[in-house]
Structure formats: C-alpha cells, structure tokens
C-alpha cells in the first residue's frame, strides 16, 4: 500500500547539483547559538529544564554538523561552487533595528554586529572568495539582498545547512524554493534542539519544497 507521502513526490522539484550553478549556504553558524562556549549555552545549558535539549543540540553540532559542513565547503570550493555564510543578528546592541519578535533574543545573547557572539565559528571560518550575508530575520531572504547576489552570480541551486533546522534553516530554504531555486537540504549538516523537530522539518520540506540528502550524496554529486 502506498504511503501517505507517495502522491506528492512526483511534484517535488528535484535537480542533481551542478557546481557552476550551485551555492552552499551555511545558516547562522555563530557563537551565539552554535557553540557550547556561546551565550545560549552560558545562559541556559545548566538549567534543568533546557539541559537535555541543549546538550543534544551542541553534541550534534560538534560531532556531525561542523565536520559535515567542513566537508561540504571543501568539496564546493574544489568543484567551483560558491560558499555563502548567513549571519543572524541586529546591527544595534539594543536590537532596535530588528523585527520585534527577534529583539529579545538578540539582546539576551548579545548577538549584534561587532560582538564576538555574532562571529562565525572559527572551525568554519570563511575563505577568500566566500560570501557573508547578514540578516535580522528568521529567513535570509526577508531582510537581505541575498536573492540579488545569488542571481548576479548565476546561482540557481542551493545546498542549505545550518541551525536551527526547524527555524532559520527551514525558513531560508522555503523562501528560496518559492523564488525558484532548486534546494537541497542536507539532513546531517543541520541541527536543532529536539530530534522530532529535526525529523518533521525534513519530512515536510521534501513535500514540494525540495529534496533532502545526506552529505555523502551531495559531495558525490559535486565531484561527478
């Protein structure tokens, strides 16, 4: 008997990756929320209510997400695909320039331009030729010129990774699909605080928005 998802698969936009038309997108890999040494961990990791969720988050980032993003970035650079970093945060320390629903988070985590929390993790440091785009919204397209940048570079395929799977990663990937990009969401290069949120996001994204792949498959296509 067909699964409840079978009927929608035939309509989902799927493209194999072509390096010259592709960009790897690393979403919000910053100290504020992406490091056990960052503000989120310092404020909430020892809280009994949030301890397990944040331990799961940072364990996954350290053991899976960062190593796989390093592999993907290396493969993309070698193949001639672009590497794009998205940074999340406000320009002002008081976050007055950010949307209302983001201000409390930015202020609490000191995630603003010029703050160490706003910096990209050293293990994933951009290289010459890589692109850094700063956003103040959950999705990258709503508050930046990323669409214009990608189109100027003749990029039509996005390989999306980062944190959090069900928030900034998903929103950015969905926004891209709605603008006509062929999007590949890399399941083992993303993380959030709960395994069920991660899994449900991937399942939902594969319904019309784009495809979900593992790092090995993406790297294989880049060198094919």
N, C-alpha and C positions, 0 to 999 in steps of 0.2 A: 504494500500500500504506500503511495507517495506521501512524503512528509508534508506538513502544512506550509513549508517554505519552497517546495519544488516549483510551484507555478510562477513565482516571482523571479526566479533565477534567470529565466530566458530573457528578461527585460533589463537586467542589470548591465550597465556599461563596463565592459572589461577590455583592457588593452594590455598586451605584453609591453614591457618597458623598452623604450628606445632611448639610449643615453643622451643623444644630442637634443632630444625634446623633453628631457626629464629633469626634475629637481628634487633632491632630498630635503625635506622640511623637518627641522628639529624644533619642536614646540616647547618653550618655557623650561629649558634645561638649565635652571638658575639655582643659586644657593638658597634663595628664599624658601622655596618649596621642594627643591630637588636634591637636597643634601642633608645628611644626618647632622651636619655641622651648621645648618642654616637656621633661620629664625623660626620656621614652623616647628622643627624638631626641638629647638631650645624651649619653646613655649608650651608645647603640648605632648611631647613624647613620654614624659614621666607621669602624665595624667592617666589614672586607671581606666577612665572611660575611653580614651583615644589611643592608649598604648598599643594594643594589638593591631589596630588598623594602620597606624603609622609605622610600626615595626614591619608589617607586611609590605607597605609602600616602599620604605627605604631599602629593605632587603632585595626587593625586586629591581629597584633602580640600580643598586650596586652590582648585583650578580648577573643581571640579564640585560637591562635596558642600556646602560652605558657601554658595556662590551659590544653589544649588537649595533648600537649607533656608531661606534668607532669602526666596526667592520663595514657598515653601510657607507659611511663617509669616505673611507679609504677606497672602496670599490667605485663609488660615484666619481671621485676625483680622478682615479685612474682611467675610467671609461669616458670621461668628458662631460658627465652630468653636473649640474650646478648643485651647490650645497647652500641652503638658506637656513639661518637661525632666526627664530622668533623669540623676542624678549618681552616679558609681561611686566607692566608696572606703570606708575604715573611719572610725570615729569617733575611735579612739585612734591616736596616732602610731606605736605599736608593733604596730598591727593585731591585737591580741589579741582584739578583738571580732568579727573577720571569720572566715569559714569557712577551714579550714586550707589549702585549695587556692588561696586568694586572698591569703594573708598576705604571701608573699614578694614578689609584685608590688606590693602597696600599700606595703610598707616600702621597696622599692628605688626606687620612683617618688615617694615621699613624698606619696602620694595619700590624704589624710585630711582631715577637716573642719578648716577654718581654714588649710589650706595653699594657696598660690597654684596648685599643681598640680591641686587639686580644683575650681578655679573653672571656670565655663563660658566658652568663648571670647568675647572682647569683641565680635566681629563678630556673635555670635548672642545677645547679652545679652537676658535675659527682660524683658518689659514688664509694667506693672501689669496684674494680672488673670491672668497666666500662672501656671502651677503648677510647682513644683520638688519632685521626689521623690528622696530619697537611698536608694541601695541598696548592699549589700555583697556581693551575689551576682552571678553572670553574668546571670541573668534578673531582670527588675524585680519579678516577682510573688512570688518566693520570700522576699524579705527586706523587703518594704514593704507598706503598706496601699493600694497603687495601685488594686486592684480595688474596694475600698470607696469610694475617692474618685471613680473613674470612674462607678460605679453611682449614687452620690449626685448626680452631675451629669447623669444620664440619658444618658451616653455609651455607645453600643453599637458604634461603628465606630472603628477605629484606623488612622491613617496613620503607618506606622513608618519611621523614618530613623535614620542614625547610624553609629557604629563600635563594634566591628568587625562587618562583615556576617555572618560565619560564627560569631560568638561571642555577644556581648551583644544585638545586634540580632535575630539569628535566634531565640535562646532566648526573648527577651521576646515576639517575635511569635508563636512557637509556643505559649507559655504563654497568651497572650491568646486564640488560636484555640481552645485546649482549654477555655477558660472561656466560650466562646460569642460572643466578639466577632467581627465581620466585619473582617478585617485586610487592609489594602493595604500591601504592602512596596514602597517607592519605590526602584527599582533604581539610579537616577542620583543618589540622595541618601544613599548608603551607601558605605562603603569598608572595605577590609581590606588585607592585605599582599601578596596574590597574586591575579591576575585569575582563575585557575582556581578558587580557593576562593570568590570572589565569585559566579562564574557557576554553580557547582554548588549553592551555597546557594539561589540564586534558583530554579533548576530544581526543586530538592527542595521548596522551600516551596510552589510552585504545585501540588504534588500533595497535595490535600486541605486544607492549612492555610489558604490564602487566595490572593489574586491578587497578581501582580507588575505594576506600572505605572511609567511614566516621569513625571517632574514635570509636563510639559506636560499630560498626560492628567488628572492629579489636579487641577491648577489649573483646567482646563476644566470639570470636574465641579463644583467649588466655586462657580463663577460661573454655572452653568447655571440 
